[in-house]
Amino acid sequence: MNYKLIIISLLAVGALMGAPMASAKPNFLTSFNQHYDTAGTRLDSCATCHNGEARNPYGKAYSGSGRNFAAIENLDSDGDGFTNLAEINALNFPGNPNDHPQTTPEIIPEPPVNVTEPPVNVTPEQSTTEVPISNTTPEQPTEAPGNTTEEQKSPGFEAIPVIVGLLAVACLKRRDLRK
């Protein structure tokens, strides 16, 4: 039995198993933390832009803006009535409508820009008084579990069975040649 081939096969499979983790973009999180000074906070997490493997509304807006944080600060990506910037400043996840700043009667916020609808003029009768305060509501995914959109698939996992199969065939052919 050729132990070198077995060792190389195991190393190849191990390398492929790590491929989905290598496809993550930690430099985006680093850029976010540097831009908003959120390192070490609850926003120092992939959950800022993702629900599991899929991008949340904030992650989609960030990607759609050409990866420009400032361009999406005045948007309300998750539709909860607070701008992305107000949520980030309050250390709330801007892509999760269930995690938003609590309101207090002190400051009148600027109306958020809705991603799907044109901005609406707010009159003094319509305005509400709100100031961002951190809300500790746990993040909940906005998409149903088990949803297998193309965006949720991790690259690399599809290749593992193919590589293992090819290596098994190569081992069997090699063994047959020796007989």
N, CA, C and O of each residue as an XYZ file, in Angstrom:
716
protein
N       0.853     -1.180      0.000
C       0.000      0.000      0.000
C       0.894      1.237      0.000
O       1.908      1.276      0.697
N       0.518      2.237     -0.776
C       1.312      3.447     -0.916
C       0.853      4.480      0.116
O      -0.179      5.127     -0.057
N       1.618      4.623      1.170
C       1.248      5.532      2.253
C       1.376      6.999      1.849
O       0.659      7.854      2.369
N       2.289      7.287      0.921
C       2.433      8.669      0.467
C       1.148      9.151     -0.199
O       0.710     10.277      0.034
N       0.547      8.304     -1.024
C      -0.688      8.678     -1.708
C      -1.824      8.883     -0.706
O      -2.628      9.804     -0.857
N      -1.891      8.041      0.301
C      -2.934      8.170      1.319
C      -2.749      9.474      2.100
O      -3.717     10.185      2.367
N      -1.522      9.775      2.457
C      -1.248     10.996      3.207
C      -1.585     12.228      2.367
O      -2.196     13.173      2.865
N      -1.188     12.217      1.099
C      -1.498     13.344      0.216
C      -3.008     13.481      0.060
O      -3.526     14.597      0.047
N      -3.718     12.366     -0.059
C      -5.177     12.397     -0.196
C      -5.822     13.006      1.051
O      -6.716     13.845      0.944
N      -5.372     12.587      2.212
C      -5.927     13.122      3.447
C      -5.632     14.617      3.594
O      -6.485     15.376      4.052
N      -4.431     15.037      3.208
C      -4.105     16.462      3.259
C      -4.973     17.262      2.287
O      -5.407     18.367      2.614
N      -5.230     16.715      1.095
C      -6.077     17.412      0.118
C      -7.501     17.551      0.637
O      -8.112     18.612      0.502
N      -8.029     16.492      1.228
C      -9.387     16.546      1.782
C      -9.430     17.549      2.934
O     -10.374     18.333      3.035
N      -8.430     17.532      3.792
C      -8.389     18.485      4.905
C      -8.318     19.917      4.411
O      -8.969     20.798      4.973
N      -7.540     20.164      3.373
C      -7.448     21.518      2.822
C      -8.776     21.962      2.232
O      -9.168     23.118      2.388
N      -9.470     21.059      1.559
C     -10.765     21.406      0.969
C     -11.828     21.646      2.034
O     -12.735     22.454      1.835
N     -11.722     20.958      3.154
C     -12.697     21.166      4.217
C     -12.580     22.572      4.795
O     -13.568     23.125      5.278
N     -11.404     23.146      4.752
C     -11.204     24.498      5.239
C     -11.543     25.562      4.215
O     -11.550     26.747      4.549
N     -11.825     25.177      2.970
C     -12.098     26.139      1.901
C     -13.285     27.050      2.203
O     -13.176     28.249      1.947
N     -14.419     26.562      2.732
C     -15.520     27.489      2.989
C     -15.160     28.577      3.996
O     -15.621     29.711      3.866
N     -14.350     28.250      4.989
C     -13.950     29.262      5.953
C     -13.016     30.270      5.302
O     -13.032     31.451      5.649
N     -12.205     29.807      4.361
C     -11.281     30.709      3.689
C     -12.004     31.647      2.747
O     -11.430     32.654      2.333
N     -13.264     31.346      2.390
C     -13.999     32.208      1.472
C     -14.608     33.405      2.182
O     -15.126     34.305      1.521
N     -14.563     33.443      3.502
C     -15.094     34.589      4.238
C     -14.225     35.812      3.972
O     -13.062     35.684      3.590
N     -14.787     36.981      4.172
C     -14.068     38.217      3.902
C     -13.875     39.009      5.189
O     -14.560     40.010      5.397
N     -12.955     38.584      6.058
C     -12.757     39.302      7.314
C     -12.293     40.729      7.101
O     -12.440     41.563      7.994
N     -11.728     41.034      5.919
C     -11.289     42.402      5.672
C     -12.482     43.359      5.610
O     -12.319     44.542      5.908
N     -13.685     42.884      5.232
C     -14.868     43.740      5.256
C     -15.223     44.083      6.697
O     -15.556     45.230      6.996
N     -15.154     43.107      7.587
C     -15.446     43.350      8.999
C     -14.404     44.286      9.600
O     -14.742     45.167     10.391
N     -13.155     44.100      9.234
C     -12.094     44.984      9.711
C     -12.344     46.415      9.236
O     -12.187     47.366     10.002
N     -12.733     46.561      7.975
C     -13.039     47.897      7.438
C     -14.215     48.523      8.170
O     -14.190     49.712      8.486
N     -15.247     47.728      8.442
C     -16.417     48.209      9.176
C     -15.997     48.696     10.560
O     -16.371     49.791     10.982
N     -15.216     47.872     11.263
C     -14.765     48.229     12.610
C     -13.916     49.500     12.607
O     -14.028     50.326     13.513
N     -13.078     49.655     11.600
C     -12.252     50.857     11.515
C     -13.099     52.079     11.184
O     -12.879     53.158     11.735
N     -14.065     51.912     10.287
C     -14.904     53.039      9.868
C     -15.796     53.535     11.008
O     -15.984     54.742     11.164
N     -16.341     52.620     11.801
C     -17.294     52.979     12.854
C     -16.750     52.812     14.273
O     -17.476     53.052     15.237
N     -15.498     52.409     14.418
C     -14.884     52.204     15.737
C     -15.719     51.235     16.579
O     -16.093     51.543     17.710
N     -16.004     50.065     16.011
C     -16.839     49.069     16.683
C     -16.073     47.819     17.084
O     -16.688     46.832     17.486
N     -14.751     47.832     16.986
C     -13.966     46.656     17.365
C     -14.219     46.324     18.830
O     -14.186     47.207     19.687
N     -14.470     45.057     19.115
C     -14.696     44.610     20.478
C     -16.134     44.778     20.949
O     -16.456     44.403     22.077
N     -17.007     45.333     20.110
C     -18.416     45.483     20.478
C     -19.214     44.329     19.888
O     -18.659     43.465     19.209
N     -20.497     44.317     20.145
C     -21.333     43.250     19.586
C     -21.399     43.325     18.063
O     -21.720     42.328     17.416
N     -21.100     44.489     17.476
C     -21.102     44.621     16.020
C     -19.818     44.092     15.384
O     -19.724     44.015     14.159
N     -18.848     43.734     16.186
C     -17.600     43.142     15.697
C     -17.875     41.663     15.425
O     -17.295     40.775     16.050
N     -18.775     41.430     14.477
C     -19.271     40.085     14.224
C     -19.746     39.978     12.776
O     -20.172     40.968     12.182
N     -19.673     38.793     12.223
C     -20.180     38.556     10.869
C     -21.693     38.785     10.806
O     -22.237     39.028      9.729
N     -22.372     38.709     11.953
C     -23.822     38.907     12.007
C     -24.217     40.335     11.646
O     -25.399     40.599     11.424
N     -23.270     41.256     11.580
C     -23.591     42.615     11.168
C     -24.093     42.615      9.723
O     -24.997     43.379      9.382
N     -23.523     41.778      8.887
C     -23.905     41.728      7.468
C     -24.541     40.409      7.050
O     -25.034     40.294      5.928
N     -24.540     39.409      7.934
C     -25.000     38.076      7.537
C     -26.002     37.484      8.521
O     -25.951     37.746      9.723
N     -26.910     36.683      7.981
C     -27.770     35.780      8.758
C     -27.280     34.390      8.406
O     -27.684     33.830      7.387
N     -26.437     33.839      9.215
C     -25.815     32.564      8.842
C     -24.860     32.827      7.694
O     -23.978     33.680      7.795
N     -25.035     32.094      6.601
C     -24.174     32.287      5.440
C     -24.725     33.322      4.473
O     -23.971     33.873      3.671
N     -26.026     33.598      4.531
C     -26.646     34.552      3.609
C     -26.474     35.977      4.117
O     -26.437     36.219      5.324
N     -26.370     36.914      3.185
C     -26.293     38.316      3.578
C     -27.656     38.801      4.039
O     -28.676     38.455      3.443
N     -27.676     39.604      5.103
C     -28.916     40.229      5.565
C     -29.132     41.509      4.741
O     -28.302     41.823      3.887
N     -30.227     42.257      4.974
C     -30.477     43.458      4.168
C     -29.332     44.482      4.202
O     -29.055     45.127      3.192
N     -28.676     44.632      5.341
C     -27.556     45.570      5.417
C     -26.381     45.061      4.577
O     -25.754     45.838      3.857
N     -26.083     43.770      4.665
C     -25.010     43.193      3.861
C     -25.277     43.321      2.373
O     -24.360     43.569      1.590
N     -26.538     43.153      1.982
C     -26.909     43.308      0.567
C     -26.767     44.755      0.129
O     -26.295     45.024     -0.976
N     -27.173     45.700      0.989
C     -27.036     47.121      0.654
C     -25.565     47.499      0.539
O     -25.183     48.251     -0.357
N     -24.739     46.980      1.444
C     -23.296     47.262      1.413
C     -22.685     46.749      0.110
O     -21.926     47.457     -0.551
N     -23.019     45.529     -0.245
C     -22.498     44.953     -1.481
C     -23.001     45.726     -2.699
O     -22.246     45.967     -3.640
N     -24.280     46.114     -2.678
C     -24.871     46.849     -3.793
C     -24.362     48.273     -3.935
O     -24.508     48.881     -4.996
N     -23.767     48.810     -2.882
C     -23.257     50.182     -2.927
C     -21.819     50.248     -3.427
O     -21.201     51.312     -3.410
N     -21.295     49.130     -3.864
C     -19.889     49.100     -4.248
C     -18.987     49.034     -3.036
O     -17.839     49.477     -3.078
N     -19.521     48.468     -1.936
C     -18.807     48.314     -0.666
C     -18.383     49.672     -0.104
O     -17.220     49.901      0.228
N     -19.381     50.567     -0.012
C     -19.157     51.913      0.484
C     -20.073     52.127      1.686
O     -21.281     52.301      1.524
N     -19.504     52.116      2.890
C     -20.300     52.265      4.107
C     -21.032     53.608      4.146
O     -22.210     53.662      4.498
N     -20.344     54.684      3.787
C     -20.943     56.021      3.865
C     -22.160     56.139      2.949
O     -23.101     56.866      3.269
N     -22.157     55.444      1.827
C     -23.261     55.538      0.868
C     -24.556     54.950      1.407
O     -25.631     55.292      0.914
N     -24.484     54.071      2.409
C     -25.705     53.429      2.915
C     -26.041     53.840      4.342
O     -26.940     53.263      4.953
N     -25.340     54.821      4.876
C     -25.586     55.242      6.261
C     -26.983     55.805      6.463
O     -27.583     55.570      7.512
N     -27.521     56.538      5.497
C     -28.836     57.151      5.655
C     -29.973     56.255      5.173
O     -31.133     56.669      5.178
N     -29.649     55.031      4.758
C     -30.682     54.075      4.381
C     -31.203     53.362      5.620
O     -30.533     53.312      6.651
N     -32.381     52.823      5.509
C     -32.939     51.953      6.545
C     -33.021     50.569      5.926
O     -34.089     50.141      5.490
N     -31.900     49.874      5.887
C     -31.815     48.597      5.174
C     -32.813     47.572      5.674
O     -33.392     46.839      4.871
N     -33.031     47.499      6.982
C     -33.912     46.467      7.531
C     -35.353     46.940      7.716
O     -36.196     46.173      8.180
N     -35.647     48.191      7.360
C     -37.019     48.681      7.385
C     -37.627     48.855      8.762
O     -38.848     48.790      8.900
N     -36.816     49.074      9.786
C     -37.352     49.202     11.147
C     -37.583     50.649     11.578
O     -37.944     50.898     12.728
N     -37.377     51.607     10.668
C     -37.620     53.008     10.998
C     -36.395     53.765     11.473
O     -36.499     54.947     11.800
N     -35.243     53.124     11.521
C     -33.999     53.764     11.960
C     -32.974     53.657     10.843
O     -32.876     52.626     10.178
N     -32.217     54.716     10.641
C     -31.170     54.662      9.627
C     -30.096     53.671     10.060
O     -29.956     53.353     11.241
N     -29.350     53.197      9.083
C     -28.247     52.281      9.399
C     -27.273     52.931     10.369
O     -26.795     52.287     11.302
N     -26.977     54.211     10.147
C     -26.028     54.902     11.012
C     -26.551     55.018     12.443
O     -25.790     54.842     13.394
N     -27.840     55.313     12.604
C     -28.415     55.409     13.952
C     -28.313     54.073     14.666
O     -28.025     54.021     15.862
N     -28.551     52.988     13.930
C     -28.461     51.663     14.548
C     -27.019     51.318     14.903
O     -26.759     50.772     15.975
N     -26.092     51.629     14.023
C     -24.676     51.332     14.294
C     -24.198     52.143     15.496
O     -23.505     51.616     16.366
N     -24.565     53.421     15.545
C     -24.165     54.261     16.680
C     -24.734     53.753     17.997
O     -24.127     53.944     19.050
N     -25.898     53.104     17.945
C     -26.514     52.543     19.150
C     -26.069     51.098     19.384
O     -26.578     50.420     20.276
N     -25.118     50.636     18.574
C     -24.603     49.255     18.629
C     -25.709     48.225     18.418
O     -25.765     47.201     19.099
N     -26.584     48.516     17.464
C     -27.613     47.577     17.047
C     -27.289     47.115     15.638
O     -26.641     47.830     14.873
N     -27.743     45.913     15.301
C     -27.472     45.358     13.982
C     -28.351     46.043     12.936
O     -29.576     45.955     13.015
N     -27.743     46.729     11.951
C     -28.519     47.472     10.959
C     -29.236     46.579      9.948
O     -30.037     47.078      9.157
N     -28.973     45.297      9.952
C     -29.634     44.381      9.029
C     -30.691     43.529      9.691
O     -31.238     42.630      9.052
N     -30.996     43.784     10.953
C     -31.972     42.985     11.691
C     -33.091     43.901     12.195
O     -32.865     44.712     13.093
N     -34.305     43.778     11.622
C     -35.395     44.670     12.031
C     -35.839     44.466     13.479
O     -36.501     45.336     14.046
N     -35.489     43.344     14.079
C     -35.863     43.075     15.468
C     -34.846     43.634     16.465
O     -35.075     43.585     17.674
N     -33.739     44.158     15.974
C     -32.704     44.730     16.834
C     -32.545     46.189     16.440
O     -31.855     46.504     15.471
N     -33.178     47.069     17.182
C     -33.149     48.489     16.842
C     -33.058     49.316     18.117
O     -33.324     48.819     19.211
N     -32.679     50.584     17.965
C     -32.581     51.446     19.147
C     -33.936     51.642     19.814
O     -34.973     51.683     19.153
N     -33.904     51.761     21.129
C     -35.121     52.107     21.857
C     -35.340     53.599     21.700
O     -34.397     54.335     21.409
N     -36.557     54.051     21.888
C     -36.845     55.464     21.707
C     -37.110     56.156     23.043
O     -37.681     55.573     23.965
N     -36.680     57.409     23.119
C     -36.963     58.257     24.276
C     -37.344     59.632     23.749
O     -36.903     59.999     22.660
N     -38.135     60.401     24.468
C     -38.572     61.718     23.968
C     -37.513     62.800     24.154
O     -37.686     63.685     24.992
N     -36.419     62.748     23.390
C     -35.383     63.759     23.508
C     -34.973     64.356     22.170
O     -34.836     65.574     22.055
N     -34.777     63.524     21.168
C     -34.233     64.004     19.901
C     -35.148     63.557     18.764
O     -35.624     62.422     18.755
N     -35.387     64.435     17.823
C     -36.166     64.082     16.633
C     -35.170     63.603     15.583
O     -34.331     64.387     15.138
N     -35.240     62.341     15.178
C     -34.272     61.823     14.209
C     -34.614     62.276     12.798
O     -35.746     62.660     12.502
N     -33.607     62.220     11.938
C     -33.861     62.454     10.522
C     -34.621     61.255      9.995
O     -34.368     60.127     10.420
N     -35.562     61.481      9.063
C     -36.299     60.341      8.534
C     -35.370     59.447      7.726
O     -34.571     59.951      6.936
N     -35.456     58.132      7.905
C     -34.593     57.231      7.144
C     -35.035     57.159      5.691
O     -36.207     57.368      5.376
N     -34.101     56.866      4.820
C     -34.407     56.662      3.421
C     -34.758     55.200      3.246
O     -33.957     54.324      3.571
N     -35.947     54.927      2.735
C     -36.385     53.549      2.529
C     -35.731     53.009      1.274
O     -35.664     53.708      0.263
N     -35.252     51.786      1.322
C     -34.540     51.187      0.206
C     -35.470     50.980     -0.986
O     -35.039     51.133     -2.128
N     -36.731     50.636     -0.747
C     -37.629     50.291     -1.841
C     -38.578     51.408     -2.229
O     -39.161     51.354     -3.312
N     -38.757     52.412     -1.394
C     -39.687     53.491     -1.682
C     -38.965     54.819     -1.632
O     -37.958     54.953     -0.937
N     -39.483     55.836     -2.384
C     -38.848     57.151     -2.326
C     -39.036     57.772     -0.947
O     -39.978     57.417     -0.238
N     -38.146     58.705     -0.548
C     -38.266     59.326      0.768
C     -39.591     60.080      0.906
O     -40.098     60.657     -0.057
N     -40.128     60.062      2.099
C     -41.378     60.743      2.398
C     -41.053     61.951      3.263
O     -40.281     61.844      4.217
N     -41.642     63.113      2.935
C     -41.422     64.304      3.758
C     -42.135     64.134      5.088
O     -43.302     63.743      5.132
N     -41.444     64.423      6.149
C     -42.015     64.292      7.479
C     -42.383     65.683      7.967
O     -41.539     66.578      8.017
N     -43.631     65.855      8.321
C     -44.083     67.128      8.863
C     -43.979     67.070     10.371
O     -43.852     65.981     10.930
N     -44.029     68.219     11.057
C     -43.921     68.194     12.523
C     -45.001     67.333     13.173
O     -44.762     66.750     14.230
N     -46.202     67.241     12.556
C     -47.258     66.421     13.140
C     -46.922     64.934     13.053
O     -47.350     64.144     13.896
N     -46.140     64.551     12.009
C     -45.821     63.148     11.803
C     -44.558     62.720     12.537
O     -44.338     61.526     12.740
N     -43.733     63.665     12.934
C     -42.435     63.293     13.489
C     -42.593     62.637     14.856
O     -43.548     62.878     15.595
N     -41.622     61.808     15.148
C     -41.571     61.169     16.458
C     -40.269     61.581     17.118
O     -39.312     61.966     16.445
N     -40.240     61.499     18.400
C     -39.020     61.871     19.110
C     -38.311     60.602     19.527
O     -38.828     59.804     20.308
N     -37.113     60.434     18.987
C     -36.373     59.204     19.233
C     -34.905     59.520     19.399
O     -34.374     60.435     18.769
N     -34.257     58.754     20.251
C     -32.811     58.827     20.388
C     -32.315     57.396     20.506
O     -32.888     56.599     21.248
N     -31.244     57.062     19.772
C     -30.757     55.688     19.830
C     -30.213     55.320     21.207
O     -29.418     56.053     21.795
N     -30.649     54.187     21.700
C     -30.127     53.591     22.927
C     -29.972     52.115     22.631
O     -30.837     51.525     21.983
N     -28.915     51.515     23.080
C     -28.676     50.108     22.756
C     -29.824     49.237     23.239
O     -30.314     49.369     24.361
N     -30.227     48.358     22.363
C     -31.291     47.395     22.648
C     -30.638     46.022     22.674
O     -29.868     45.699     21.769
N     -30.912     45.230     23.647
C     -30.246     43.939     23.766
C     -31.104     42.798     23.247
O     -30.928     41.654     23.666
N     -32.035     43.092     22.337
C     -32.838     42.031     21.739
C     -31.913     41.123     20.955
O     -31.124     41.616     20.148
N     -31.976     39.807     21.159
C     -31.092     38.915     20.416
C     -31.423     38.944     18.932
O     -32.577     39.094     18.530
N     -30.381     38.798     18.138
C     -30.586     38.823     16.694
C     -31.362     37.596     16.249
O     -31.103     36.481     16.702
N     -32.318     37.819     15.353
C     -33.092     36.727     14.783
C     -32.951     36.797     13.278
O     -32.988     37.886     12.705
N     -32.790     35.661     12.629
C     -32.635     35.687     11.175
C     -33.909     36.174     10.499
O     -35.016     35.912     10.970
N     -33.739     36.891      9.381
C     -34.888     37.397      8.651
C     -35.328     36.431      7.563
O     -36.398     36.613      6.982
N     -34.542     35.421      7.274
C     -34.918     34.436      6.277
C     -35.218     33.124      6.967
O     -34.663     32.813      8.021
N     -36.105     32.360      6.355
C     -36.504     31.089      6.940
C     -35.332     30.120      6.931
O     -34.592     30.062      5.949
N     -35.145     29.351      8.016
C     -34.075     28.362      8.023
C     -34.337     27.308      6.962
O     -35.485     26.990      6.652
N     -33.273     26.780      6.418
C     -33.419     25.762      5.392
C     -33.533     26.361      4.006
O     -33.607     25.624      3.022
N     -33.547     27.675      3.906
C     -33.606     28.319      2.612
C     -32.269     28.102      1.927
O     -31.228     28.477      2.467
N     -32.286     27.510      0.764
C     -31.040     27.170      0.090
C     -30.882     27.995     -1.165
O     -30.809     27.441     -2.262
N     -30.827     29.297     -1.031
C     -30.570     30.148     -2.181
C     -29.120     29.990     -2.576
O     -28.299     29.509     -1.796
N     -28.814     30.397     -3.787
C     -27.454     30.275     -4.293
C     -26.479     31.036     -3.410
O     -25.326     30.629     -3.268
N     -26.927     32.141     -2.813
C     -26.069     32.965     -1.983
C     -25.653     32.259     -0.703
O     -24.595     32.570     -0.156
N     -26.454     31.315     -0.205
C     -26.172     30.672      1.058
C     -25.173     29.531      0.938
O     -24.587     29.128      1.943
N     -24.966     29.006     -0.245
C     -24.082     27.857     -0.400
C     -22.637     28.266     -0.189
O     -22.212     29.335     -0.628
N     -21.892     27.415      0.480
C     -20.479     27.670      0.717
C     -19.668     27.053     -0.406
O     -19.857     25.882     -0.732
N     -18.776     27.814     -0.998
C     -17.943     27.244     -2.045
C     -16.971     26.232     -1.464
O     -16.454     26.425     -0.364
N     -16.726     25.183     -2.175
C     -15.767     24.180     -1.732
C     -16.387     22.878     -1.305
O     -15.816     21.818     -1.563
N     -17.552     22.916     -0.651
C     -18.152     21.685     -0.183
C     -18.541     20.764     -1.331
O     -18.472     19.544     -1.187
N     -18.951     21.325     -2.471
C     -19.335     20.504     -3.600
C     -18.138     19.724     -4.145
O     -18.307     18.641     -4.706
N     -16.943     20.262     -3.986
C     -15.745     19.651     -4.545
C     -15.218     18.497     -3.703
O     -14.499     17.645     -4.225
N     -15.550     18.445     -2.432
C     -14.990     17.419     -1.547
C     -15.344     16.011     -2.013
O     -14.436     15.190     -2.146
N     -16.617     15.681     -2.270
C     -16.910     14.319     -2.725
C     -16.255     13.998     -4.066
O     -15.854     12.857     -4.296
N     -16.143     14.976     -4.943
C     -15.509     14.750     -6.246
C     -14.041     14.412     -6.056
O     -13.543     13.453     -6.647
N     -13.346     15.186     -5.240
C     -11.917     14.942     -5.007
C     -11.703     13.590     -4.333
O     -10.813     12.833     -4.721
N     -12.511     13.291     -3.335
C     -12.379     12.010     -2.640
C     -12.637     10.861     -3.616
O     -11.926      9.857     -3.596
N     -13.644     11.008     -4.461
C     -13.940      9.967     -5.455
C     -12.807      9.783     -6.435
O     -12.440      8.653     -6.761
N     -12.244     10.889     -6.910
C     -11.120     10.792     -7.851
C      -9.901     10.145     -7.194
O      -9.198      9.346     -7.814
N      -9.666     10.496     -5.955
C      -8.536      9.884     -5.252
C      -8.765      8.389     -5.028
O      -7.832      7.593     -5.129
N     -10.001      8.015     -4.726
C     -10.304      6.595     -4.543
C     -10.107      5.828     -5.848
O      -9.546      4.732     -5.846
N     -10.565      6.399     -6.960
C     -10.381      5.763     -8.269
C      -8.901      5.641     -8.582
O      -8.455      4.599     -9.063
N      -8.128      6.696     -8.314
C      -6.691      6.652     -8.585
C      -6.015      5.563     -7.747
O      -5.149      4.839     -8.238
N      -6.418      5.456     -6.484
C      -5.841      4.403     -5.630
C      -6.187      3.019     -6.148
O      -5.326      2.140     -6.179
N      -7.436      2.810     -6.557
C      -7.853      1.500     -7.062
C      -7.137      1.158     -8.360
O      -6.704      0.019     -8.532
N      -7.001      2.103     -9.271
C      -6.293      1.840    -10.534
C      -4.826      1.531    -10.271
O      -4.237      0.644    -10.888
N      -4.269      2.266     -9.361
C      -2.858      2.034     -9.028
C      -2.657      0.648     -8.435
O      -1.675     -0.032     -8.732
N      -3.605      0.238     -7.588
C      -3.538     -1.087     -6.967
C      -3.692     -2.167     -8.035
O      -3.001     -3.185     -8.003
N      -4.613     -1.935     -8.990
C      -4.816     -2.920    -10.065
C      -3.585     -3.033    -10.951
O      -3.294     -4.123    -11.444
N      -2.858     -1.956    -11.169
C      -1.656     -1.981    -11.996
C      -0.539     -2.791    -11.334
O       0.285     -3.383    -12.031
N      -0.501     -2.826    -10.038
C       0.541     -3.544     -9.320
C       0.306     -5.048     -9.325
O       1.252     -5.821     -9.170
N      -0.922     -5.468     -9.500
C      -1.240     -6.917     -9.465
C      -0.801     -7.629    -10.672
O      -1.000     -8.839    -10.781
